[in-house]
């Protein structure tokens, strides 16, 4: 089985893409959302610093 990773730039076309892919009988969809450890500003999130540890 081959695996492809699709990274969406925005969620606006997600439902369209899922509907399109679900119509193909040779594709088994597995959706996984991953937190990338980045804040909304795009800066790295430091868990230990936010908890006041190792500052």
Residue, then its C-alpha position, 0 to 999 in steps of 0.5 A: x500500500x502506498x501512502x500520500x501526505x496532503x498538507x492543506x494550507x487552509x480548511x476552506x476546501x477541505x470538505x470538497x477534497x474529502x468528498x472528491x477522494x471518498x468517491x474513489x473506490x481505490x482510496x482508503x481515507x485516514x485523516x489525522x490532524x497534527x499539532x505542529x507546536x506552533x502558535x497562531x503567530x507562527x512562532x515556536x511554542x515552548x511548553x516548559x517556558x510557558x509553564x515557568x520551567x527552565x526559564 
